[in-house]
Amino acid sequence: MKAPDSAASTWLQNNGLRLTRGRLAIIGELMSVHQPLTLSELHHRVKTERCDFATVFRFIQILEKKKLVVRHTWNDRQLRYELAALPGAHHHHHLICKSCHRVEEIDACTVASVEKDLARQKGYAEVTHSLEFFGVCPECQEDPPAAKAATTAKPRKKATDPFHP
């Protein structure tokens, strides 16, 4: 479910960004999901709003330049983005199921102090990090996706595991 246009509109205005139909759709989607999205996933969600891939790509570049989105790269090497500039937004990591690709936020970050030490010791500025955890969620441990596929009426689309190239 998308965030209301008024929330997306307010967010765009508060961050000094022009309001367009495409931008409203993109921000609405990013506000409504609780996991980072690839450009393709985001485009798929907003294309009904007549928002083409080039618009998604250019707008995400603008948001990244303004540090309003966070970029993540997971094992599958695809770039994913999530909003950084939301009320209550904070630095976090992700726990990703290797079977069903469910994503959970992990709030604890013990690496922040290492980040500061590295910056000081090595003379770097703007040191950041990305840390993602991978495992098998409790649901997939009980009922692996292969077993689910055998019991469902619809055949499961064959795909490679993007987390293990």
URQUIWO-V703150 format. One record per backbone hydrogen bond with DSSP energy under -0.5 kcal/mol. CO is the residue of the C=O (numbers start at 0). NH is the residue of the N-H. E is the energy in kcal/mol with one decimal. If there is no record, write none. Layout:
BEGIN
CO:NH:E  CO:NH:E
END
This chain:
BEGIN
3:6:-0.9  3:7:-1.8  4:8:-3.2  5:9:-2.5  6:10:-2.4  7:11:-2.6  8:12:-2.5  9:13:-3.0  10:14:-1.4  11:16:-2.9  12:15:-1.7  17:19:-0.6  19:23:-2.5  20:24:-2.0  21:25:-2.6  22:26:-2.7  23:27:-2.4  24:28:-2.1  25:29:-2.5  26:30:-2.3  27:2:-1.5  27:31:-1.3  28:32:-1.6  36:80:-2.7  37:41:-2.5  38:42:-2.8  39:43:-2.6  40:44:-1.6  41:45:-1.3  42:46:-1.6  45:48:-1.8  45:50:-0.7  46:49:-1.4  49:51:-0.6  51:55:-1.8  52:56:-2.9  53:57:-2.8  54:58:-2.5  55:59:-2.4  56:60:-1.9  57:61:-2.0  58:62:-2.6  59:63:-2.6  60:64:-2.3  61:65:-1.8  62:67:-3.3  62:68:-0.8  63:66:-1.3  67:83:-2.9  67:84:-1.3  69:81:-1.6  71:79:-2.7  73:76:-2.4  77:73:-0.9  79:71:-3.1  80:36:-2.5  81:69:-3.0  83:85:-1.1  85:88:-2.7  92:105:-2.9  93:95:-0.5  93:132:-3.2  94:103:-2.3  95:134:-2.1  96:100:-1.2  101:96:-2.5  103:94:-2.7  104:106:-0.5  105:92:-2.7  110:114:-2.5  111:115:-1.9  112:116:-2.3  113:117:-2.8  114:118:-2.1  115:119:-2.3  116:120:-3.1  117:121:-2.7  118:122:-1.3  118:123:-0.6  130:93:-0.9  132:95:-3.0  134:97:-3.5  134:136:-0.5  136:140:-1.8  137:141:-1.7  138:142:-2.5  143:146:-0.9  143:147:-2.1  144:148:-2.6  145:149:-1.5  146:150:-1.0  147:150:-0.7  147:151:-0.9  159:161:-0.8  160:163:-1.6
END
